[in-house]
């Protein structure tokens, strides 16, 4: 397994843990409903990134659209959820348009993962 694929799995685990923690904060702090949205996107991102890494490994190629899509999901999730959490919990803005940029990267990531379904693997079925 490549270093990048291993990194995607590590990021997926970290996002999953952060998503659970943020969901608990959203439930107990009840500061802003958008905090739950950030938690959900962390959890969905964790699942998607893990799936993308696994799909890339199964494809049996040195590179895959799945891992490119997984990378986009990783960065997009960090920007989207990070921007919301930073605004709600710390009252700060990461940078202008961070959440919309992250959301756009998330959509692009899922579309690139869809391309992985069309990419032929090293072993054709």
VOPAGU-2260 file (C-alpha; in pm, 1 decimal, decimal comma):
REM VOPAGU-2260
SITE   aa  ch    i         X         Y         Z
SITE  UNK   A    0       0,0       0,0       0,0
SITE  UNK   A    1     134,3     343,0     -88,2
SITE  UNK   A    2     218,2     609,3     168,0
SITE  UNK   A    3     -62,5     830,9      36,0
SITE  UNK   A    4    -320,7     553,5      75,1
SITE  UNK   A    5    -199,5     492,7     431,1
SITE  UNK   A    6    -227,4     866,1     497,4
SITE  UNK   A    7    -586,3     864,5     370,4
SITE  UNK   A    8    -671,7     586,6     616,7
SITE  UNK   A    9    -508,7     778,3     904,7
SITE  UNK   A   10    -701,9    1092,3     808,0
SITE  UNK   A   11   -1025,5     891,5     787,9
SITE  UNK   A   12    -972,2     763,5    1142,1
SITE  UNK   A   13    -892,8    1109,5    1274,8
SITE  UNK   A   14   -1196,2    1261,3    1102,2
SITE  UNK   A   15   -1419,2     986,6    1243,3
SITE  UNK   A   16   -1298,9    1055,6    1596,2
SITE  UNK   A   17   -1331,3    1432,1    1545,9
SITE  UNK   A   18   -1680,8    1387,0    1405,0
SITE  UNK   A   19   -1796,0    1195,0    1711,9
SITE  UNK   A   20   -1641,9    1456,5    1940,4
SITE  UNK   A   21   -1797,1    1742,9    1748,3
SITE  UNK   A   22   -2136,1    1568,4    1748,1
SITE  UNK   A   23   -2113,8    1541,0    2127,0
SITE  UNK   A   24   -2020,6    1909,1    2150,6
SITE  UNK   A   25   -2313,3    1999,6    1926,5
SITE  UNK   A   26   -2551,2    1797,1    2143,6
SITE  UNK   A   27   -2427,4    1929,8    2476,2
SITE  UNK   A   28   -2330,1    2285,9    2393,2
SITE  UNK   A   29   -2622,9    2352,2    2157,0
SITE  UNK   A   30   -2445,4    2671,4    2052,9
SITE  UNK   A   31   -2537,6    2657,1    1687,2
SITE  UNK   A   32   -2713,0    2394,3    1475,0
SITE  UNK   A   33   -2443,1    2423,7    1209,4
SITE  UNK   A   34   -2201,6    2252,6    1449,8
SITE  UNK   A   35   -2398,7    1929,8    1395,9
SITE  UNK   A   36   -2361,5    1981,6    1020,7
SITE  UNK   A   37   -1984,4    2006,4    1059,5
SITE  UNK   A   38   -1986,9    1685,2    1267,1
SITE  UNK   A   39   -2194,3    1503,1    1005,6
SITE  UNK   A   40   -1959,5    1606,9     727,0
SITE  UNK   A   41   -1660,5    1485,2     927,9
SITE  UNK   A   42   -1828,4    1148,1     973,8
SITE  UNK   A   43   -1938,6    1121,8     609,7
SITE  UNK   A   44   -1593,0    1234,0     498,8
SITE  UNK   A   45   -1427,4     971,0     719,1
SITE  UNK   A   46   -1636,7     695,8     561,8
SITE  UNK   A   47   -1581,2     826,0     209,7
SITE  UNK   A   48   -1206,2     867,6     252,8
SITE  UNK   A   49   -1171,6     517,2     398,1
SITE  UNK   A   50   -1378,0     375,2     113,5
SITE  UNK   A   51   -1169,1     560,4    -143,3
SITE  UNK   A   52    -843,2     427,9       3,5
SITE  UNK   A   53    -978,3      71,5       8,4
SITE  UNK   A   54   -1103,2     101,9    -347,7
SITE  UNK   A   55    -763,3     231,2    -458,1
SITE  UNK   A   56    -590,8     -70,0    -299,7
SITE  UNK   A   57    -836,0    -316,6    -456,0
SITE  UNK   A   58    -788,0    -156,2    -798,3
SITE  UNK   A   59    -431,9    -287,0    -795,1
SITE  UNK   A   60    -287,3      11,3    -979,2
SITE  UNK   A   61      -3,2     242,2    -877,8
SITE  UNK   A   62    -255,3     530,2    -879,8
SITE  UNK   A   63    -633,3     549,1    -892,9
SITE  UNK   A   64    -907,1     803,7    -939,0
SITE  UNK   A   65   -1031,2     674,8    -602,8
SITE  UNK   A   66    -726,2     802,1    -415,6
SITE  UNK   A   67    -738,9    1136,2    -598,8
SITE  UNK   A   68   -1104,4    1165,5    -498,7
SITE  UNK   A   69   -1016,0    1061,7    -144,5
SITE  UNK   A   70    -757,0    1338,3    -128,8
SITE  UNK   A   71   -1013,7    1591,3    -244,9
SITE  UNK   A   72   -1257,9    1463,7      18,8
SITE  UNK   A   73    -989,0    1496,1     286,4
SITE  UNK   A   74    -903,3    1857,1     204,6
SITE  UNK   A   75   -1264,3    1954,2     133,6
SITE  UNK   A   76   -1385,7    1808,6     463,3
SITE  UNK   A   77   -1111,5    1987,5     656,4
SITE  UNK   A   78   -1204,1    2319,5     498,0
SITE  UNK   A   79   -1581,7    2279,5     521,2
SITE  UNK   A   80   -1608,2    2134,9     872,0
SITE  UNK   A   81   -1308,3    2329,7     999,0
SITE  UNK   A   82   -1451,4    2660,5     883,2
SITE  UNK   A   83   -1785,7    2593,0    1050,6
SITE  UNK   A   84   -1634,1    2463,9    1375,2
SITE  UNK   A   85   -1385,6    2752,0    1395,0
SITE  UNK   A   86   -1663,6    3007,2    1344,7
SITE  UNK   A   87   -1898,9    2849,2    1598,7
SITE  UNK   A   88   -1650,7    2746,4    1867,7
SITE  UNK   A   89   -1382,7    3014,8    1839,9
SITE  UNK   A   90   -1555,7    3298,8    1656,9
SITE  UNK   A   91   -1284,0    3302,9    1392,4
SITE  UNK   A   92   -1271,7    3274,7    1016,0
SITE  UNK   A   93   -1007,3    3041,8     869,4
SITE  UNK   A   94   -1008,5    3242,5     546,3
SITE  UNK   A   95   -1287,2    3400,7     342,0
SITE  UNK   A   96   -1488,5    3142,4     145,7
SITE  UNK   A   97   -1325,8    2844,9     324,0
SITE  UNK   A   98   -1656,0    2657,7     369,8
SITE  UNK   A   99   -1778,8    2705,5      11,3
SITE  UNK   A  100   -1433,9    2612,3    -121,1
SITE  UNK   A  101   -1439,5    2298,6      91,7
SITE  UNK   A  102   -1791,9    2215,2     -22,4
SITE  UNK   A  103   -1688,9    2250,4    -385,9
SITE  UNK   A  104   -1389,7    2024,2    -324,8
SITE  UNK   A  105   -1620,7    1768,3    -162,9
SITE  UNK   A  106   -1846,2    1762,0    -467,2
SITE  UNK   A  107   -1544,2    1731,2    -696,8
SITE  UNK   A  108   -1403,8    1451,1    -480,4
SITE  UNK   A  109   -1720,9    1245,7    -503,1
SITE  UNK   A  110   -1731,8    1296,1    -881,3
SITE  UNK   A  111   -1369,5    1183,7    -915,4
SITE  UNK   A  112   -1449,4     877,1    -702,7
SITE  UNK   A  113   -1733,5     805,8    -947,3
SITE  UNK   A  114   -1469,5     801,3   -1222,8
SITE  UNK   A  115   -1293,0     526,1   -1029,6
SITE  UNK   A  116   -1585,2     301,3   -1117,0
SITE  UNK   A  117   -1496,9     345,3   -1482,4
SITE  UNK   A  118   -1120,9     303,1   -1436,8
SITE  UNK   A  119    -991,3     -38,0   -1531,1
SITE  UNK   A  120    -786,4    -213,0   -1266,9
SITE  UNK   A  121    -468,0    -411,6   -1307,4
SITE  UNK   A  122    -684,6    -724,1   -1316,2
SITE  UNK   A  123    -993,5    -688,8   -1529,5
SITE  UNK   A  124   -1308,7    -867,0   -1414,0
